[in-house]
Amino acid sequence: MNFQAIAQEVLLTEAKELQNAALNIGDEFEKAVALIAPNEGKLIVTGVGKSGLVGAKIAATLASTGTSSFFLHPTEAMHGDLGMIGKKDIVLAISYSGESEELIQILPHLKRFDIPLIAMAKNPHSTLAKYAEIFFNISVNKEACPLDTAPTSSTTLTMAMGDALAVSLMKKRDFKKEDFASFHPGGSLGKRLFVKVDDLLKKEHLPIVSRETKLKDAIVVMSEGRLGNVIIVDENRKVIGVLSDGDLRRALMKEDFSLDCSVETAATKNPRTLKNRNMLASDALEMIENYKIQLLVVVDEEDRLVGTLHIHDLIEIGIR
């Protein structure tokens, strides 16, 4: 049995259903965005079974992209959780058949409170569709399941419809990366957009030597500092140079190499420094990569040493 061919057939079947739906998009998205975008309440997603699982994902996507949303199971709604739906809320109900009993039971109660209803189903004449102000058609010609029974193409299409709605609302609200990051402060994007150089700056116990320090003594300081570098400063803490392990290796290759020479002899003079401590850490990482260095020396306006930022510190916290 060729499982590679089976996998290809599944993906192509689902892709074809997505393409068919894309080519037959009506004005329901215009209506849905016009209804949801200015609304002051929440968009509550509900459904049972596989539709409920997809609905939970749609609610999560909406919530993370600027639309206040959560998932409500219709059975729980019938047993007290209807009180979670406010007068300013909108309900997005999902049922492929449009006749799911648990879902149908809550529809009269929604109408009683004049809660706007958006429906996702395959049949525009279903009970769910009849209750709805806006109808999304999620019918498919063929499930990817070989028995054409297990929800496969239909759940993929439903999830994609939810994504399309979320993206439409993002565009309507001009939702930017900064907005997304504010909902994901612990994620990689949040770190890239919020963590600054000053948040990660190492300011204490820095590997510092004077320009008169002998190279052999500077090597000891480098080893103890565990940064692979030594920073050379004058009596006013003004940065003169940096001795990296790369500088040390290059010095070793010279015929006149001596451990008793001054550290300044082997160091890189006028090294790359950074004065803007409010720079995003992600931008500092880009500088480090562009300059092909491991340590970025941070100085004040008078070029006096403030601290250091090592590439490993950035990578460890997930700055990419």
C-alpha positions as CSV (number, residue, x, y, z in Angstrom):
1,M,0.0,0.0,0.0
2,N,1.4,3.4,-1.0
3,F,0.9,5.7,2.0
4,Q,2.7,8.5,0.3
5,A,0.1,8.5,-2.5
6,I,-2.7,8.3,0.1
7,A,-1.3,11.4,1.9
8,Q,-1.0,13.3,-1.4
9,E,-4.6,12.4,-2.2
10,V,-5.9,13.6,1.2
11,L,-4.0,16.9,0.8
12,L,-5.1,17.5,-2.7
13,T,-8.7,16.6,-1.9
14,E,-8.8,19.2,0.9
15,A,-7.0,21.7,-1.1
16,K,-9.6,21.4,-3.9
17,E,-12.4,22.0,-1.4
18,L,-10.6,25.1,-0.1
19,Q,-10.2,26.4,-3.7
20,N,-13.8,25.7,-4.5
21,A,-14.9,27.7,-1.5
22,A,-12.6,30.5,-2.3
23,L,-14.0,30.8,-5.8
24,N,-17.5,30.9,-4.4
25,I,-17.1,33.5,-1.6
26,G,-20.2,35.7,-1.4
27,D,-20.8,38.9,0.5
28,E,-21.1,37.2,3.8
29,F,-17.6,38.3,4.9
30,E,-18.5,41.9,4.2
31,K,-21.6,41.6,6.3
32,A,-19.8,39.7,9.1
33,V,-17.0,42.2,9.3
34,A,-19.5,45.1,9.3
35,L,-21.4,43.4,12.2
36,I,-18.4,42.4,14.3
37,A,-15.8,45.1,13.9
38,P,-17.7,48.0,15.6
39,N,-19.4,45.8,18.2
40,E,-18.6,46.5,21.8
41,G,-19.3,43.0,23.0
42,K,-17.7,39.6,22.5
43,L,-17.9,37.2,19.6
44,I,-18.9,33.9,21.2
45,V,-18.2,30.7,19.2
46,T,-20.2,27.6,19.8
47,G,-20.5,24.1,18.4
48,V,-20.5,20.4,19.3
49,G,-18.2,17.4,18.4
50,K,-15.6,18.1,15.7
51,S,-17.3,21.5,15.0
52,G,-16.8,22.4,18.7
53,L,-13.1,21.5,18.5
54,V,-12.7,23.7,15.4
55,G,-14.8,26.4,17.0
56,A,-12.5,26.5,20.0
57,K,-9.5,27.0,17.7
58,I,-11.4,29.8,15.8
59,A,-12.2,31.5,19.1
60,A,-8.6,31.4,20.1
61,T,-7.4,32.8,16.8
62,L,-10.0,35.6,17.0
63,A,-9.0,36.5,20.6
64,S,-5.3,36.6,19.7
65,T,-5.9,38.9,16.7
66,G,-7.9,41.6,18.4
67,T,-11.5,40.3,18.5
68,S,-12.7,39.6,22.0
69,S,-13.9,36.0,21.8
70,F,-14.3,32.8,23.7
71,F,-15.8,29.3,23.1
72,L,-19.0,28.2,24.7
73,H,-20.3,24.6,24.6
74,P,-24.0,24.6,23.8
75,T,-24.7,21.9,26.4
76,E,-23.1,24.0,29.1
77,A,-25.1,27.0,27.8
78,M,-28.3,25.1,28.4
79,H,-27.3,24.4,31.9
80,G,-26.6,27.9,33.1
81,D,-23.8,29.3,30.9
82,L,-26.3,31.2,28.7
83,G,-25.7,33.9,31.3
84,M,-22.2,34.4,29.8
85,I,-23.8,35.8,26.7
86,G,-24.4,39.6,27.0
87,K,-26.8,41.8,25.2
88,K,-24.0,43.3,23.1
89,D,-22.5,39.9,22.1
90,I,-22.6,38.1,18.8
91,V,-22.7,34.3,18.4
92,L,-20.9,32.3,15.8
93,A,-22.5,28.9,15.7
94,I,-21.0,25.9,13.8
95,S,-22.7,22.7,12.7
96,Y,-21.9,21.0,9.5
97,S,-25.4,19.6,9.2
98,G,-27.0,22.7,10.7
99,E,-29.2,20.4,12.8
100,S,-27.1,19.5,15.8
101,E,-29.6,19.0,18.5
102,E,-27.6,20.5,21.4
103,L,-27.0,23.6,19.3
104,I,-30.5,24.0,18.0
105,Q,-31.8,24.0,21.5
106,I,-30.1,27.3,22.4
107,L,-31.2,29.2,19.2
108,P,-34.7,30.3,20.5
109,H,-33.0,31.7,23.6
110,L,-30.6,33.7,21.5
111,K,-33.4,35.1,19.5
112,R,-35.3,35.9,22.7
113,F,-32.5,38.2,23.7
114,D,-32.0,39.6,20.2
115,I,-28.4,38.2,20.0
116,P,-27.1,38.4,16.4
117,L,-26.3,35.0,15.0
118,I,-23.7,34.0,12.4
119,A,-24.0,30.4,11.2
120,M,-21.5,28.0,9.6
121,A,-23.2,25.0,8.0
122,K,-23.5,23.1,4.7
123,N,-27.2,23.6,4.2
124,P,-28.6,27.2,3.7
125,H,-32.1,25.7,4.5
126,S,-31.1,24.1,7.7
127,T,-32.6,25.1,11.1
128,L,-29.3,26.8,12.1
129,A,-29.2,28.8,8.8
130,K,-32.8,29.9,9.2
131,Y,-32.1,31.5,12.6
132,A,-29.0,33.2,11.4
133,E,-28.5,36.8,10.1
134,I,-25.4,35.8,8.3
135,F,-24.7,32.4,6.8
136,F,-21.3,30.9,5.8
137,N,-21.6,27.9,3.5
138,I,-19.0,25.2,4.5
139,S,-20.3,22.4,2.3
140,V,-17.8,20.2,0.6
141,N,-18.2,17.8,-2.4
142,K,-16.0,15.2,-0.9
143,E,-14.5,14.4,2.5
144,A,-10.8,13.2,2.4
145,C,-11.9,10.1,4.4
146,P,-12.0,7.1,2.0
147,L,-15.5,6.4,3.3
148,D,-16.5,10.0,2.7
149,T,-17.9,10.1,6.2
150,A,-15.3,11.3,8.8
151,P,-15.1,15.1,9.0
152,T,-11.9,15.9,7.2
153,S,-12.3,18.3,4.2
154,S,-15.3,19.9,6.0
155,T,-13.4,20.6,9.2
156,T,-10.4,21.9,7.3
157,L,-12.7,24.3,5.4
158,T,-14.5,25.4,8.6
159,M,-11.2,26.2,10.2
160,A,-10.0,28.1,7.1
161,M,-13.3,30.1,7.1
162,G,-12.6,31.1,10.7
163,D,-9.1,32.2,9.7
164,A,-10.5,34.2,6.8
165,L,-12.9,35.9,9.2
166,A,-10.1,36.7,11.7
167,V,-7.8,38.1,9.0
168,S,-10.7,40.2,7.5
169,L,-11.2,41.7,11.0
170,M,-7.5,42.3,11.4
171,K,-7.4,44.2,8.1
172,K,-10.5,46.2,9.1
173,R,-8.9,47.2,12.4
174,D,-5.4,47.8,10.9
175,F,-4.1,45.2,13.4
176,K,-0.3,45.4,13.4
177,K,2.6,43.3,14.7
178,E,2.8,45.4,17.8
179,D,-0.9,44.7,18.6
180,F,-0.3,41.0,18.1
181,A,2.7,41.0,20.4
182,S,0.7,42.7,23.1
183,F,-1.5,39.7,23.2
184,H,1.6,37.4,23.2
185,P,4.2,39.0,25.5
186,G,5.7,35.6,26.3
187,G,6.0,34.5,22.7
188,S,8.9,35.0,20.3
189,L,7.2,37.9,18.6
190,G,6.4,39.6,21.9
191,K,10.0,39.3,22.9
192,R,11.2,40.7,19.6
193,L,8.9,43.8,19.9
194,F,9.2,44.5,23.6
195,V,12.5,43.4,25.0
196,K,15.1,46.2,24.9
197,V,18.9,46.1,25.2
198,D,18.7,47.7,28.7
199,D,16.6,44.7,29.8
200,L,19.4,42.2,29.1
201,L,22.4,44.4,29.7
202,K,25.2,42.9,31.9
203,K,26.5,45.7,34.0
204,E,28.3,44.0,37.0
205,H,31.5,42.0,37.2
206,L,32.6,42.9,33.7
207,P,35.9,41.6,32.3
208,I,37.7,45.0,32.3
209,V,41.4,45.8,32.1
210,S,43.5,48.9,31.6
211,R,45.6,49.6,28.5
212,E,48.8,48.9,30.5
213,T,47.7,45.4,31.4
214,K,49.9,42.6,30.1
215,L,48.4,40.1,27.7
216,K,49.0,37.2,30.0
217,D,47.0,38.9,32.8
218,A,44.2,39.9,30.4
219,I,43.9,36.2,29.4
220,V,43.2,35.4,33.0
221,V,40.5,38.1,33.2
222,M,39.0,36.8,30.0
223,S,38.7,33.3,31.4
224,E,37.2,34.5,34.6
225,G,34.7,36.8,32.8
226,R,33.3,33.9,30.7
227,L,32.4,36.2,27.9
228,G,35.2,35.3,25.5
229,N,36.3,39.0,25.5
230,V,38.1,41.5,27.6
231,I,37.2,45.2,27.5
232,I,40.0,47.8,27.6
233,V,39.1,51.1,29.3
234,D,41.1,54.2,30.4
235,E,41.0,55.8,33.8
236,N,37.6,57.4,33.0
237,R,36.0,54.0,31.8
238,K,36.1,55.2,28.2
239,V,36.3,52.1,26.0
240,I,39.6,51.9,24.1
241,G,39.4,48.4,22.7
242,V,38.2,44.9,23.0
243,L,40.3,41.7,23.1
244,S,38.4,38.7,21.8
245,D,39.4,35.1,21.6
246,G,39.7,35.7,17.9
247,D,42.1,38.5,18.4
248,L,44.2,36.3,20.7
249,R,44.4,33.5,18.1
250,R,45.5,36.0,15.5
251,A,48.2,37.4,17.8
252,L,49.5,33.9,18.5
253,M,50.2,33.5,14.8
254,K,52.6,36.5,14.8
255,E,56.4,35.8,15.0
256,D,56.9,38.5,17.6
257,F,54.1,37.3,19.9
258,S,54.7,37.7,23.6
259,L,52.6,37.2,26.6
260,D,54.3,40.1,28.2
261,C,53.2,42.7,25.6
262,S,50.4,45.1,26.5
263,V,46.8,43.9,25.9
264,E,46.2,46.9,23.6
265,T,48.8,45.5,21.2
266,A,46.6,42.4,20.4
267,A,43.2,44.0,20.8
268,T,40.7,45.5,18.3
269,K,40.8,49.2,18.7
270,N,37.7,51.4,18.3
271,P,35.4,48.4,18.5
272,R,31.7,48.4,17.6
273,T,29.7,50.0,20.4
274,L,26.1,50.9,21.0
275,K,24.8,54.0,22.7
276,N,21.1,53.4,22.4
277,R,20.1,51.3,25.4
278,N,16.4,51.6,24.3
279,M,17.1,49.8,21.1
280,L,15.1,46.6,20.7
281,A,17.1,43.5,21.6
282,S,16.1,42.0,18.2
283,D,17.8,44.9,16.4
284,A,20.9,44.5,18.6
285,L,21.0,40.9,17.6
286,E,20.9,41.9,13.9
287,M,23.8,44.3,14.6
288,I,25.8,41.5,16.2
289,E,25.2,39.1,13.3
290,N,26.0,41.8,10.7
291,Y,29.3,42.7,12.4
292,K,30.1,39.0,13.0
293,I,30.9,39.6,16.7
294,Q,29.7,37.9,19.8
295,L,29.8,40.7,22.3
296,L,28.2,44.2,21.9
297,V,29.7,46.8,24.1
298,V,27.2,49.4,25.3
299,V,28.5,52.9,26.2
300,D,27.1,56.3,27.2
301,E,27.3,59.5,25.2
302,E,30.9,60.0,26.4
303,D,31.9,56.5,25.2
304,R,32.2,55.3,28.8
305,L,31.4,51.7,29.4
306,V,27.9,50.9,30.6
307,G,27.6,47.2,30.0
308,T,27.7,44.3,27.6
309,L,25.2,42.3,25.6
310,H,26.3,38.8,24.5
311,I,24.8,36.9,21.6
312,H,24.2,33.9,23.9
313,D,22.0,36.1,26.2
314,L,19.8,37.0,23.3
315,I,19.4,33.4,22.0
316,E,18.7,32.0,25.5
317,I,15.6,34.1,26.0
318,G,14.3,33.4,22.5
319,I,15.2,36.5,20.5
320,R,15.5,35.5,16.9
